[in-house]
Structures are given as C-alpha cells and as structure tokens.
Amino acid sequence: MKRAREGLARALSRALCALGLHELEVIEVRIGFGPSGTVEKVRCRRCGYRGARRGRA
C-alpha cells in the first residue's frame, strides 16, 4: 500500500510540473540597478527545470 501511495504522489507531482506548477528553489541572485532590477536563477526540485525570473524586489 505504501509503494502505491508513493507512486501516486510522484505521478501527481509530475503532472503539476507538466502544467507549469513547479516547486522552485532559488539557485543564484544577481542584483542590478535600473529597469532590469534583480534576476533570480531558479530550479524545480521535482523535475529539474531551470530558468530565470525577475527578483522579488
């Protein structure tokens, strides 16, 4: 029963990533001045997706 639950949880988390709902962690932050502002490099803990996003301020 436990193995089936783990498989279901893994499938659900992969489905969320496929929909674009990643579990992101910040890898690197670059602070800039002017219109560009701060840029964060992020990685998804579940699927390994890497990307960049505008900083939180």
C-alpha positions in Angstrom: 0.0 0.0 0.0 2.8 2.4 0.9 4.5 1.8 -2.5 1.3 2.6 -4.4 0.9 5.8 -2.4 4.4 6.9 -3.3 3.8 6.2 -6.9 0.6 8.2 -6.9 2.4 11.1 -5.2 5.2 11.0 -7.8 2.7 10.9 -10.6 0.8 13.9 -9.2 3.9 16.0 -8.7 5.0 15.3 -12.3 1.5 16.2 -13.5 1.8 19.5 -11.7 5.1 20.2 -13.3 3.7 19.4 -16.7 1.0 22.1 -16.0 3.7 24.6 -15.1 3.3 24.5 -11.4 6.9 23.9 -10.4 8.4 23.7 -6.9 11.1 26.3 -7.4 14.2 26.9 -5.3 16.5 29.9 -5.8 20.0 29.0 -7.0 21.5 32.4 -7.7 20.6 36.0 -7.3 22.0 38.9 -9.3 21.3 42.3 -8.1 21.1 45.1 -10.7 20.2 48.7 -10.7 17.8 50.5 -13.1 15.0 49.0 -15.1 16.4 45.4 -15.1 16.4 45.1 -11.3 17.2 41.7 -9.6 17.3 38.5 -11.6 17.0 35.0 -9.9 18.1 31.7 -11.3 15.7 29.0 -10.2 15.4 25.2 -10.3 12.4 22.9 -9.8 13.0 20.3 -7.1 10.8 17.8 -8.7 11.6 17.7 -12.4 14.9 19.7 -12.6 13.5 22.6 -14.8 15.9 25.5 -14.7 15.0 29.1 -15.6 15.3 32.7 -14.7 12.8 35.1 -13.2 12.6 38.6 -12.1 13.5 39.1 -8.5 11.1 39.7 -5.6 12.3 43.3 -5.1 
